[in-house]
Amino acid sequence: MQINRLNFTEQQLERIKFLTKEEQEKLSKICSALAIDGLYIFSESKEEYPLSDCLCDIADKLRVEASVTREEYCYLCGVMGAMDLDKIINFVIKKLNKKIKE
């Protein structure tokens, strides 16, 4: 899975270059899950053409693959709503560093 470069600033992309392959993969999955959930919520608000509930299942599968708990994901949804992608990058780095220490 690749990082969607359109979502990040040049400075953030520079930081992403220095992430490990595992960190980049996790970031990609988390951002994809957040994007899918965002599209689903937007489509529900329009009511005319709501997207399928199976999109939520796809987002949840990506969340699980990225080893992110529901609580952590709720936090990230709030961060995404605030459009603070730096916090999402920091979360991935801290989460993996914590995993390595355990």
Backbone bond lengths (Angstrom), bond angles and torsions (degrees), N, CA, C in turn:
res aa  C-N    CA-C-N  psi(-1)  N-CA   C-N-CA  omega(-1)  CA-C   N-CA-C  phi
1 M - - - 1.446 - - 1.527 108.17 -
2 Q 1.308 117.13 136.89 1.459 122.42 -176.81 1.527 110.81 -103.39
3 I 1.313 116.05 152.33 1.464 122.27 173.82 1.528 107.83 -73.82
4 N 1.327 116.79 131.64 1.465 120.68 175.67 1.520 108.40 -77.92
5 R 1.305 115.55 105.94 1.469 121.17 -173.97 1.520 112.90 -67.22
6 L 1.319 118.70 -21.06 1.460 121.17 -177.49 1.524 112.43 -69.58
7 N 1.320 117.05 -21.84 1.462 121.15 -177.08 1.519 113.50 -81.19
8 F 1.321 118.15 -16.15 1.453 121.44 -170.83 1.525 112.17 -114.15
9 T 1.331 115.12 151.71 1.460 120.67 174.81 1.530 108.81 -76.56
10 E 1.313 116.56 168.42 1.469 120.63 177.81 1.528 111.00 -59.53
11 Q 1.326 116.77 -40.52 1.465 121.16 179.61 1.531 110.65 -63.68
12 Q 1.323 117.22 -41.86 1.460 120.74 178.65 1.524 111.04 -67.33
13 L 1.320 116.86 -39.87 1.465 119.99 177.28 1.523 111.11 -62.20
14 E 1.324 116.53 -35.55 1.464 120.74 177.33 1.530 110.12 -63.96
15 R 1.332 117.01 -41.81 1.472 120.85 177.03 1.523 110.85 -63.68
16 I 1.321 116.53 -40.65 1.463 121.50 -177.60 1.525 110.92 -63.03
17 K 1.333 117.52 -33.26 1.468 121.19 178.51 1.525 111.68 -56.22
18 F 1.336 116.55 -31.54 1.461 120.55 -175.92 1.527 113.14 -91.11
19 L 1.334 117.29 -0.68 1.460 119.83 176.26 1.524 109.01 -74.34
20 T 1.320 115.58 151.97 1.464 119.30 174.70 1.527 108.79 -69.10
21 K 1.310 116.18 166.71 1.471 121.16 178.00 1.532 109.91 -59.07
22 E 1.328 116.22 -41.26 1.466 120.92 179.98 1.532 110.95 -64.26
23 E 1.327 117.05 -41.85 1.465 120.90 178.09 1.530 111.01 -64.98
24 Q 1.334 116.64 -41.02 1.465 120.26 178.48 1.525 111.07 -64.11
25 E 1.315 116.37 -40.26 1.467 121.14 179.15 1.530 110.54 -64.21
26 K 1.323 116.18 -44.53 1.463 120.65 179.29 1.528 110.41 -64.29
27 L 1.310 117.27 -44.06 1.462 121.75 178.75 1.527 110.46 -60.34
28 S 1.313 116.31 -42.23 1.457 121.44 179.36 1.527 111.30 -61.62
29 K 1.320 116.79 -44.84 1.469 120.71 -179.73 1.524 111.49 -66.44
30 I 1.321 116.59 -42.64 1.464 120.15 179.68 1.527 110.28 -63.79
31 C 1.323 117.17 -47.03 1.472 120.55 -179.40 1.524 111.12 -64.10
32 S 1.322 117.00 -37.16 1.467 120.20 177.87 1.521 110.65 -65.37
33 A 1.330 116.78 -44.38 1.468 120.43 178.46 1.525 110.66 -61.33
34 L 1.326 116.89 -44.01 1.466 120.70 179.09 1.527 111.26 -63.16
35 A 1.326 116.99 -40.02 1.467 120.72 179.15 1.527 110.81 -65.36
36 I 1.325 116.77 -42.61 1.467 121.03 179.11 1.522 110.06 -62.41
37 D 1.327 116.82 -47.46 1.464 119.68 179.03 1.526 111.25 -62.83
38 G 1.324 116.76 -38.10 1.463 120.41 177.84 1.522 112.01 -62.41
39 L 1.330 116.65 -43.27 1.468 120.77 177.34 1.522 111.11 -63.20
40 Y 1.326 115.33 -41.91 1.465 119.74 -179.73 1.528 110.46 -62.14
41 I 1.317 117.14 -47.33 1.468 121.26 -179.71 1.525 110.28 -62.17
42 F 1.324 116.74 -42.78 1.463 120.54 178.38 1.527 110.85 -61.21
43 S 1.333 116.77 -43.73 1.468 119.98 -178.62 1.527 110.99 -65.95
44 E 1.328 116.64 -35.52 1.467 120.17 177.55 1.522 110.70 -65.16
45 S 1.316 116.86 -36.36 1.464 119.92 -179.15 1.529 111.23 -69.16
46 K 1.305 116.95 -25.51 1.467 121.22 179.36 1.529 111.59 -80.91
47 E 1.302 117.77 -26.10 1.467 126.43 177.68 1.529 114.60 60.04
48 E 1.314 119.11 -24.34 1.460 120.69 -177.82 1.527 111.79 -69.87
49 Y 1.314 115.79 -44.43 1.456 121.12 -176.40 1.524 110.50 -132.33
50 P 1.323 117.61 65.30 1.470 117.98 -178.88 1.532 111.16 -66.26
51 L 1.303 115.39 144.45 1.461 121.19 177.89 1.522 109.73 -80.08
52 S 1.297 115.76 161.92 1.461 122.00 -177.85 1.532 111.73 -66.52
53 D 1.335 115.01 145.74 1.467 120.95 176.04 1.526 111.97 -63.12
54 C 1.332 116.87 -20.30 1.469 118.93 -179.02 1.528 110.98 -64.86
55 L 1.338 117.88 -18.87 1.464 119.93 174.95 1.523 110.76 -63.03
56 C 1.328 116.26 -35.65 1.470 120.01 177.54 1.525 110.07 -63.66
57 D 1.329 115.96 -37.08 1.466 120.08 178.01 1.529 110.75 -64.71
58 I 1.319 116.48 -39.53 1.469 120.83 178.57 1.526 109.76 -64.60
59 A 1.328 116.48 -45.54 1.469 120.49 179.05 1.523 110.39 -61.93
60 D 1.331 117.06 -41.05 1.462 120.45 -179.77 1.526 110.71 -66.40
61 K 1.325 117.17 -38.12 1.471 121.15 177.88 1.534 110.15 -62.36
62 L 1.326 116.93 -43.69 1.469 120.70 178.09 1.528 110.71 -63.32
63 R 1.337 116.69 -40.44 1.467 121.29 178.39 1.528 109.98 -59.41
64 V 1.333 116.58 -45.53 1.467 121.41 -179.86 1.531 110.29 -65.04
65 E 1.333 117.28 -43.13 1.472 121.03 178.58 1.525 111.52 -60.95
66 A 1.324 116.43 -30.04 1.466 120.65 179.28 1.527 111.70 -86.31
67 S 1.341 117.03 2.82 1.475 123.14 179.65 1.527 112.08 58.33
68 V 1.318 116.08 43.20 1.458 121.97 179.28 1.527 108.19 -109.82
69 T 1.332 116.31 127.45 1.465 120.20 179.58 1.527 109.95 -71.94
70 R 1.325 116.07 165.49 1.471 120.35 176.88 1.529 110.95 -60.69
71 E 1.327 116.29 -40.22 1.464 120.56 -179.87 1.530 110.69 -63.79
72 E 1.320 115.94 -45.04 1.465 120.12 178.12 1.530 110.46 -62.88
73 Y 1.321 115.60 -39.12 1.462 120.11 -179.35 1.529 110.96 -66.19
74 C 1.327 116.97 -39.01 1.472 120.47 176.00 1.524 110.09 -59.64
75 Y 1.332 115.93 -43.13 1.467 120.34 176.73 1.528 109.93 -59.19
76 L 1.335 116.65 -46.30 1.463 120.75 -178.39 1.528 112.02 -65.83
77 C 1.330 117.18 -32.94 1.474 120.01 175.82 1.524 109.82 -62.49
78 G 1.325 116.78 -40.84 1.463 120.77 176.80 1.511 111.57 -65.14
79 V 1.318 115.93 -41.30 1.468 121.02 177.84 1.529 109.68 -63.03
80 M 1.323 115.97 -42.71 1.464 120.10 -179.93 1.524 110.29 -64.26
81 G 1.328 116.56 -38.62 1.462 120.54 177.39 1.517 111.52 -60.84
82 A 1.318 115.82 -32.00 1.467 121.22 177.77 1.534 111.35 -85.64
83 M 1.345 116.00 -2.13 1.467 122.70 179.75 1.528 112.27 58.28
84 D 1.325 116.53 37.71 1.464 120.80 179.17 1.527 109.02 -102.33
85 L 1.320 116.34 78.63 1.459 121.30 -176.31 1.522 112.52 -67.63
86 D 1.337 117.86 -24.24 1.463 120.14 176.33 1.526 110.65 -61.03
87 K 1.331 117.35 -38.50 1.467 120.27 178.89 1.520 111.07 -65.95
88 I 1.315 117.37 -33.78 1.464 120.01 177.93 1.527 109.82 -68.20
89 I 1.321 117.76 -42.39 1.470 121.29 176.82 1.531 109.64 -61.25
90 N 1.328 117.28 -45.87 1.472 121.40 179.01 1.520 111.24 -61.10
91 F 1.324 117.30 -39.71 1.463 121.70 179.07 1.523 110.64 -59.30
92 V 1.328 116.46 -46.86 1.467 120.92 -179.12 1.525 110.43 -60.76
93 I 1.318 116.93 -44.96 1.470 120.73 -179.44 1.527 110.43 -62.88
94 K 1.328 117.72 -47.36 1.467 121.22 -179.82 1.517 111.52 -63.83
95 K 1.328 117.28 -41.93 1.467 122.07 -178.64 1.526 110.12 -61.56
96 L 1.314 117.60 -45.08 1.461 119.94 -179.32 1.519 111.81 -71.36
97 N 1.327 118.05 -37.01 1.463 120.40 177.33 1.519 110.46 -63.92
98 K 1.323 117.27 -38.78 1.468 122.04 177.56 1.530 109.82 -64.33
99 K 1.331 116.47 -41.88 1.460 122.10 -179.93 1.529 110.70 -63.85
100 I 1.318 117.16 -40.26 1.467 121.90 -179.53 1.525 110.64 -65.52
101 K 1.347 117.49 -40.37 1.464 121.82 -179.24 1.518 112.09 -66.85
102 E 1.346 116.73 -31.12 1.470 120.43 179.90 1.485 108.73 -72.77
